[in-house]
Amino acid sequence: MFIMKKRYTFSFIFLLLISIQVDVFAQKTRFTIADAIKVKSISSQNLSDDGKYLAGLIADGSARFDVDHFRFQDPSYVNVSAGDFVIIHTATLEEIRPYKDAAKVTSISWAPNSKELVFLEQKGESLHLMHFDVERKRLKEIKISGTPLLANSSLTWTPDSEAVIVNAREASWMERAMTLYNEATKGPIVVYDGNKPFLKWDEIRNTNSLTTILKVNKNNGAAVKLLEESNYSGINISEDGQNLIFSETLPTKTAYVRNEGADYQVAYKMLSNPDSTYLLYKKNKQRRNFNWSDSKSKYAWVDSGQVYIQTLGTDDVKNLTKGKAYSDEEKKKEVKFSIMTWSPQEGKLLLSSDKGYWLVDTNGEDLKMVYEFPKDKESAPSLNFENWSKDERYLYFSYSDKNEWKRGFVKFDLAEQKMEDIRIDKNLYSGVQFAKNSEVVVLNLSDGNMPSDVVVTDWSFNEMQTLTNLNPWMNEKKLTRSELITYRNVDGKELKGILYYPVDYEEGKKYPLVCEVYEGFFANGYNRNMNLFANQGYFALRPSVDLEMGYPGEAWVKGITAAINKLVDEGKVDNDKVGVQGGSYGGYATSLLITQTDRFAAAINISGKVNIMSFLGDSPKIGTRNYTAAEYGQDRIGGTLWDEPLKYLATTAVLYADRIKTPHMIMTGEGDWNVPGTNSRELYYAMRRLGKDVVWVNYLNGGHGAGAASNESDFHDHWNRVFEFYEKHFNKEKKDGDDK
């Protein structure tokens, strides 16, 4: 009797807990369009070298509203998103806010002393260099001598924390840049001459990239010009403060093949002798990426798969790998390497090849593989290098399983040649930052469904202290839960997809489904769109597809329909209430998909092209990207229009508009410089001419993303139209019956 009573009591308590959970969920309110705007995130995160402070910018979705999309590439247009600038003490959790209200802040950079930082603030139509003393809590503008026009770029401190390296414009730059821009946009006559070396918008972009490099004293704003006007990147200062290291890109012509059309060089200048410039890599058509040691006194690079190193200021080039490792001993086929990182003490390099990870000392005398990749690479977990322990014994990696949601951190023991788990679970980790001079680590953490917050931990990744609580109000909202599903496409290949459940899901009940398509999906995480659909009472699915070079148009119909069939067979989804949509490349996929199947009750293309041939020249502001994307980029045609005309025809949805039986909504933004609405409009006119069910919604203030990339009013309109469109066509039979 005691045992029976105990079982009864346990069952009662269990049912009571379930009842309480159901009741609590029932008291939660729907997640609405307005709520989607309110969700906050923290960006521009920057950890001080001592790990004591984390700086960042907190903003919600409204920060992305009201962009003037028509002024893309306008040299006079400055657009920094506003947010709450916050500095968090990682031990005490104290928050310091340099501004009472939202500010337009970017390019946050901590001084090496970890007591102060600089950043750029947009005031009016220009950027200003600002300084904040954390200990004194004092904010000031560094008024630069000569009042130069600053460019939106990274800021680099000198090692003594006394000066900052900034990118500025020549006095004549704005007039030159605006002359080119106005000529292309205002005319009154615009001439595009194929005999000139650059496309007109490439010339504009090249001019917009020009800056000079200044060294600015943090105390009095005194500025010294270090480099004359050019297109700079990779700005570094050696740890001893003696040398300024920089890379230059020197455009030569508009090119239609990647890695062509420019010369590259890398050099350094001795700060004690401003007239001295030494070339590390002379002007060359091939880009060379140097991997610098922490002190910036040594650098390494790869040439033809071999690793070379050199010490700054010397001619002692060493090949560390040639003749020391072969993938085929008989044919003497040498292993091809890439560089991952320098060791903390700068005596070794960590390399990788298609076989595994390697260590080599800087004399090239000891090259060995320390970790061999699993033979089945497709199913092996993904490893992403994060850091090297200061005693040089452990390599730290972030970890993600490819078959299930197992994520976290592992470390490789170089002494024992063994990989060890540190923290593996279902949570989602991202944005890992290791403090340079302490054991502090900060990262973003999510349970996979809620928006992430920032946590602080140490190299053990054991205890994690929450630094932010950005969206506590979401605990009172009905949010979706996600599930990783597995299915096979028509070719029998196993694929993954992410399924999001309706918020009031009842086992055994069939629900409508909306598929959001693009390419491949695996990791979950908070998703605005999926939560909005889940709160409409829909399942939502992000299915993966297997895109093949030369035959991209077949992938979506092969993969997506198989995923839907699986959910229908499981009794979850109503076979007659399935919708599909996508944005940009996913919008293109959506329109192409419905020319191949009438499987869907409704389909929405958001800022996606429908004619891949006319799209080649539809977006002049982005230069040759549409050609390169079609030929060997995301569109995967595998050749030029003239080499593969039939493949371009096969992947152009407007040519098959007569086959479309699915009601189709096309949504565009008038200011979209990426995929102009004029391309998407072609399908609207074609379907209308053919008497098809089609509607085109063009947001005159919108950009890439239609109404969701416009203002707040358009954002609401965009989503209400999406919901109404699906409801109309999911319930079409019932509505038709009511009308009779």
N, C-alpha and C positions, 0 to 999 in steps of 0.2 A: 504493500500500500504506500509505503514511503516513496518507493521508486516511482510508482505511478503518479503520485502527487507531485514529485519533483519534476517529472516530465510535463505534467499539466501546467505547473507553474512556469517552467521555461517556455512552453509553447505560448502561454498567455502573454508573458513579457515580450516574447518575440513579435507576436501579433500586435501588441500595444505599441511597440516601437515602430513597426511598419505603419500603423495607423497614424502615429504622430508625424512620421516623415511625410506621408501622403497629405496630411492636413497642413503641415508647414508649407509644402510645395503649392498646395491649393491657394494659400494666402498670398503667395507671390503674384506679382502683376506682370503683364506682358512686356516683352522687350520691344520697344517701338522704334519708329524711324527717328524720332527726337532723341531717344536713348542712344541710338547708334552714333549720333553726333557727339554725345557727351563722354564717350569712352576716352580715357586719358592714357597717354603713354609718355615715356621719358626718352628723349633723344639726345644726341651730341654728348653722350656720357664720356667723361674724362676723369681718370683717377690720378691723384697726385702721386709723385714718385715714392713718398713714404707711406702711401696707402691710407693716410689719415682722412682725406677728403675726397668725395665724389661730386663733381659738378655736372649739371645737365639741364635740359630744358623740358619742362612739363607742359603738354598742350593736348587739347582734344581735337576732334575732327573739324571744328570750325576754323582752325588755323589754316586749313587748306582751301578755304573758300575765297572767292573774289580775286583770284589770280587773273591778271589781264593776259589771256592766252595769245591775243593778237600781237603782243609786244615781245614775243619770243625772238631772241637774238638782237633785240633793241639795245644798243650799248648804254643808253641812258636809263634803262629800266632796272631798278634794284628791287628784288622781291625776297626778303627774308621773312620766314614765318614767325609769328609772334607766339610767345609762351612764357610760362613762369620760370625764371632763371633761379635755380636752387643749388645750394652747396650743402651737402650732407656730411656730418661728422660720422665716420664709419664705426666708431666705438661708442659714442654717447647718443647717436641718432639725432643730435641737434641739427636743426635746419637753419641755414643762413640764406636770406633772400636779399640780394643787392638792390632789387627794385620792388616797390610796393605793388605795382601792377605788371601786367604782361609787357614784355619788351621784345624787340626784334634782335635777337642775339645769335651769333654764329662764330665758328672758328675758335672755340674755347681752348686755351693752352696754359697748362700749369708751368710755373717757373721751376727750375731744378731744385730750388730751396723749399718747395712745397708750401710756401707761405703766401703766395700771391699768384694771380693769374691775369692773363690778358685775353681779350676777345674783341670782335667787331660788333658794333651796334649800328643798325640802320636808323638814321634820323633823316626824315624827309626822303630825298632821292640820293643820299650818299651814305657811305660807311665811315664810321669813326672808330679809332683805336681807343679801347677802354681798359682801365687797370683797376683791379680790386685787391685790396690788402685784407686777407682773411682775418688776421689777428686783430687788426684795428677796425675791421668792418667798414673800411673807407673806400668809396667808389670815386674815381676821377677819370676824366678824359686826358689822354696823352696828346697834347696839342703839338702835332708834328710841324717842325719848322718848314716854311714854304707852303704849308697846307696842301699836300698832294692829294689827288683822288685815289682812294684805296680800292684794290680789287678784292673780290670775295675769294680768299684763298687761305691756306693754313698759315699759322704764325709759329715762328721758331725762335726760342730763347737762346741767348748765348749762355755758355756753361756757368758763368759767374752770376747769372740772374740779373744782370744790369741793363741788358739791351734786348731788343726784339727785331727779328728779320721779317719785313713785310713786303708784299707785292704792291706796287703803286703804278700809276699811269704817268706818262710824259704829259707836259702841259698841252701839247698839240694833239694828243691821242683822241680826245672826244670829238674834236672837229673832223679829224680824218675818218673816224669810225662812223660818225653820224652822216657824213657825206655819202659813204658807201650804202648805208642802211636806207637813207632817204631816196637815193637813186633807185633802189630796188623796190621800194614800197610806195613812193609818191610820184615817181616819174617826173614829168608827165609821159615821157617815153622811156621804156626800159629795153635795152639791147642785150641779148644773150649771144655772145660771140664764141663759137666753138674753137676758134683759133687762139684764144687766150689760154694761158696755162691753168687758170682756175675757173670753176663754176662760180657764178656771182655770189651765191650764198656761202661757198667755201672761202672766198676772199673775205667776206664779212666775218665769218667765224675765225679765220686766221688773225684778222686785225683785232677782234675782241679778246684774243688770247695773249696779246702783247702786254708785257709789264716790265718795269724796272725793279731792281731789288735794292731796298733801303735797309740800313741798320739804324734803328731808332732808340735813343737813350730813354729809358722808362721814366726818368726823373724830370728832365727838361725838354724832351721831345726833339732834341738835336738829331738831325738825320744826315747820314752819310750814304751817298749812292755807291753801292758795291758793284752792281752790274748794269750795263746799258740795256736798252729795250730789246727784248726777245721773248720767245715762248719757253718759259722755264718750268721745270718740275724737279722732284727729288732733292729739294733744298735741305742740306745738313751742315752742321758745324761739328768739327772734330772735338773730342772730349777735352783736349788741351786748349781749345778756343783759338787755335792758330789758323785753321783752314776752313774756308767755305767751299762746300762741295755742291755741284749742281749739274743738271742735265738740260740739254736744249733740243727742241724739235724745230727743224727748219724746213717748212713745206716747200716743195718744188713744183708740184702740179696736182691737179685733181686726178685721183687714181681710182680705178674700178676693181682693183685687186688688193686684198688686205696686205698691210705692211709695205705698201708702195706709196710713192708720191711725197716722200719726205726724207731728209737727211737727219741723222742723229749724232750727237756728240756728248761726251761727259768730260767735265773739267773740274779743277779746283783753283782757288785763289787764296794766296797767303794774306790774311787780314792785316798783317803788319806792313804789307807792301801792296797797296790797292792796284798798282799797275801790273802786277804779276799774275798771269793766268797760264796754267799748265794743263795741257790736254791729256786726259787719261784714255780717252777713246776718240780718235780723230773722226771728223765728219765722215759718216758712212751711211749707205742706204739700208743697212741692216741694223735694227735696234739691238743694243746690248744692255741687259739688265744686270747691274752690279748688286751683289748681296754684301752689305757692309757689316763689319763687326760692331759691337756696341760702342767701342771707343772711336769708331770711324777712322781708325788708323790702318785697317786692313780691309781688303775687298776681294770678293771671289766672283767668278762668272763661269758660264758654260759656253763652250764652242764645240759644235759637232758632237755633243754628248760627253765631252771631256771637261774636267773641272780644273780651273786655273785660279791661282791666288797671287796677290801682290801687296806689298806694303806701300802706303801712300808716301810719295816723295822718293821712291827708289825704282830701280829697273829690274828688280829680282823676280821676274815672272817665273812661277813654278807650275808645272802640270802635275797634279796630284794623283791622276788616275790612269794615264795612258800606259798600256802594257801590263796592267796589274789585275785586270778582271775580264774574263771572257764568258760570254753566254754560249759560245760554241768553240770549244777548245780546238777541234780539228780544223775548222775554217778560220780560226783566230778572229772570230767576230767579237769585238769588244762590247762590254756593257755600256749603255748610254745612261748618263746620270743627270739628275737635276739637284739643285741645292735647296735644302730646307732651312738650315740655320747654322750660325756659329755657336760654339760652346761658350758658356759664361766667361771662362778664362781665356778664350780666343785661341786655344791651342789645337782645336779639332773642329771639323765640320760634320754635320749630319746630312747625308745625301739620300736620295731615293732613286730606285730604278723600277722597272716593271717586275722585278723579282722580290724586292724588299727594301729595308732601310740599311744604310751602310755608315760606318764611321771611318774617317780618315784624319790623320794628324797633319799639321800644316807643313811638315817636311815631305809628305807623300810616302813615307816609309811603312806605314801601317794602315792598309786599306782592308776592311773586312765587313762582310755582311753580318749585322747583329740581329736582324729580325727578318725572317722569310715570310712573305705573304702566303696565305692559304692558297692552295691550288685552284679552288673554286672561288674566284674573285667576285663573281656575280652575286653570290649569296653570303660572302664573308662580310662581317660588320665593317662599317665605314669608320676610319680613324682620321682625326684631324689634329695635327700637332698643335699644342698649346704653349708648352714651356719646357725648359731644361732646368733641373734642380741646380742650385748654386754649387753643390758639391760634385756636380756632373755625373751623379750615379743614375738618376732617373729621368726618363723622358715622359712627359705628361701629354695625354691625348684626350680629346672629347670623343665619345663613342656613340654609335648609333647602329642598332641591328637593322638589317634590311628586310626581315621577315615579320617582325613584330615590334611593338613600341617598347623597346628596351634601350634606354638612353642614359648617358651619364659620362663618367670619367674613368680612365684606366691609366696605369703607369707601367712603363717598361723598365725593369731592373737590368741595367747594362752589365752589372757584375755577375748576376745570376742568369742572365739571358732568359728572363721570364716576364711575361705580361701578367699584371695583377689588376684585379678589379678594385676600384676605389669606391665608386658609388654608381650603381646601375638600378634604374627603376623606370616607371612609366612617365615621369615628369619630362618637361621640355626645357632644355637649358640652352642659353645663347648669350652672345655678347660678353664672353669671358675676358676679364682684364686682370692681369697679375701686376701688383705693385712692383716697381723696379727695385726698391730698397727695403722691402719688408715681406712678410709672409701673407699679407692681405690679398684676398681675391674677391672681386665683385662680379656678379653675373645676373642675367635675367632668368627668372624661374616662373614656369606656368605648370599647372596640372594637366595641360593639354586642351582645356576647354575655356578657362578664364583668361583674361588678359594677363600678361606677365607683370611681375613686380621685381624690383632689384633687391638682391640679398648679398650679404657679405659673409665670407667664410675664410678658411685658410687652405693650405695646400693639401690638407687631409680631406677636404670637402665633406667633413662630417657634420658639424653643427652649422646651420645656416640661419643667420639673423636677418630678418626682413628690414630693409631700409626704407621702402616706400609702400604705401597702401593707397594706390591711385584711384581705385574704383570700388570703395566699400559698398556703395549703393547698389552694385550689381548683385549682391547677395540676396536682395529682395526681388530680383527679377527672374522670370522663367527663362533659362538658358538651355540650349541644346547640349546633348552629350554626343561624343564622336566614337566611332568604332572603325577599326581597320578591317577591310574586307578583302578577300582574295577571290579571283575569278580567272577564267581562261578566255582569251579572245578567239576569234574564228580560226586562227592558225594554231591554236592549242598552247600559245604562250601564256604563262602565268603572269597576271598583273595584279596590282594593288589599287585600292581606292579607299576614300574616306567617306563614310556614311554618317550623316548627322540626323538625329532622331527628332521627330515632332515633340514639342515641349510637354504635351499632355498625352504621350504615347500610351496606348492600351494594347496589350498583347492580343494577337488574333484579329485585330482590326486592320483593314487595308487603307492606305493613305495615298494622296497624290505625291508625286516625286518631281523635283526639279534638279536636273543635272547641270553643273557648272563645269564647262570644259576648257581645257587649255592643252597641256602636254602631259606631264607625269605628276602625280600627287602621292605623297607618302606621309610626311609629318603633319600632325594636326596642329593645335593651337587655336586661340581665339580667332573666330572668323565672323566679321560683321554680316556678310551676305547670308551665311548659313544660319545665323541666329535669326535674322529677319524672316527667312523662309520657314524655319522651325516654328516660329511664333504665328505663322499663317496656318499651321496645322499640316505642314508638308514634311516629308522626308527631303533631305537635300543630299546630293552625291557629287563628289569630286572624283571622277574616274580617271585612271591613267590609260594612255594609249601607247602603242609601239610604233613610233614614227620611223619610216624608212626613207633614206635618201633616194630621190628620184620618183618615189611613189607616196607622197605624204597624204594625198587625198583619201586613201583607203583606210588609214589607221583609225579614224574616229568611228566609222560605221562598223569596223571589225571589233573594236574594243568596247565602245560605249553600250551598244545594243546588248552585248553579252553580259555586261554588268547589270543592266536593267532586267534582263531575263532572269538572272539569279535571284534578284529581289522579288520579282513577281512570283517565281516558283516557290519562294519561302513564305508567301502569303503576306508580305509586308506592304507591297505596293499595288495600287489599283492600275491594272494594265491600260486602262483608257484615260488615265489622268497623269501622263508623263510629259514634262516640259524640258526644254533644253535652252541654255543660254551661255554666252561667253563674252568676254571683253577683249578688245584688240585682236590678238592672234586667236583667242577663243571665239570671238565674234565671227571671224573669218571661217573658223571650223564649223560654227553653227550653221551659217548659210550654206556652206558646202555640204554639210551632213544632210540637210533636208532635201537636197537635190537627189540623194541616193536612197532615202528611206522615208516612208510616211508613218514611221513608228511613233511620232510625237504629236501630242494634241496642240502644242504651241511652241514657238521658238522665238528667241530674242537675240539679235545681234547688236552688241554695244560697241561702237567705235571700231568695227572690224571691216576690212576691205571685202569686196565681192568680185573684183576684177583685178587679177594679179598682173595683167598686161598693162592696163592704164595706170595701175598703182606705181609702176616703175618710175613715172615722172610726176606723180601727184603731190609729193611732199618736198618742194624745192628747198625749204629751210634746213632739211637734214642731209642735204648733199646726195651722195651716191648710195646711201644705206639701203634704199629699197631694191637697187640692183644687186648689191652684195647679199642681202637677205634672201632674195629669190634664188640666186644662182647657187650659193653654197652655205647660206645662213639658216635662219629659223624656218624659212619656207621650204627648204630642202628640195628644190627642183633638180639640182645637180648639173645645171648648164645654163647657157644664155638662152634668150628667147629665140635666137636664130639657130642655135644648135639643137634645141629641144622644144620646138613649137607645139607639138602635140601634148607635151606634159603641161605646158602653160595653159593650153586649152582645157585640159582635163581638170585643172585645179581652179578654174574660173567659174564661180557659181552662177553669174548672170547668164552665161551661155546655156545653162540648163534650167532656167527659170520655168520653162514649160512643164518640167517634171515635178515641180513643187506642189504638194497637196496640203502642206502644213501652214496654218495661219502664222504669219511672220510679222514681228515688230522690229523695226530698225531704228536705233537711237544713236544720235550723233551730236557733236558739239561744233558750232560754227567756227570756233577759234582753235580747233584741233590741228596743230601743225604736224602731228605724227601720222594720223590717218584721216585726211580731210573728209568731211561729210559728203563731198561731191562724188567720192568713189562709192560709198555705201548707197548713195542716192540712186545709182544706176539700177540696182536691184529693185528698188521701189517702183521706178518707172517701168521696168520690164514686167514685174508682176502685175502692176495695174493694167498695162496694155494687154496682158493675157487673161485678165479677169480674175486674178487670184486675190485671196484675203491677205492684204498687206497694209501696214500703217508705218509711216516714217515720222519720227519725232526729232526735230532739230532744235537744240538749245542754243540760242544766239549768244549767250554769255558763257557757254560751256566749252570745255577743252576735251582732251583725251579721257573718255569716261562719261561723256554726254552730261546729263543733269547732275550726276554724282561728282562731276568735276567742274562745278559752276559756283552758284551761291546757295544760301540756305533754302530759299524758296524753291529753287530748281531741284535741289536734293530731295526735298519732300515730294515734289511733283514726279520726279524720276521714279522713285520707289512706289508711289501710289499707282502710277501707270503700269509698272511691272506686275504688281499684285492684281490689279483689275484685269489685265490681259490674261493672266493665268486663270483667274476665277471664271472669267467669261468662257474660256474654251475648255476648262476642266468640267464645267457644269453646263455645257452647251445643250446637251440632249434635254436636260431638265428644263432649261429656260425656253427651249423651242416648244416643249410640251405645254408650258404655262401660257405661252402666247396664243396657242390654238383655242 
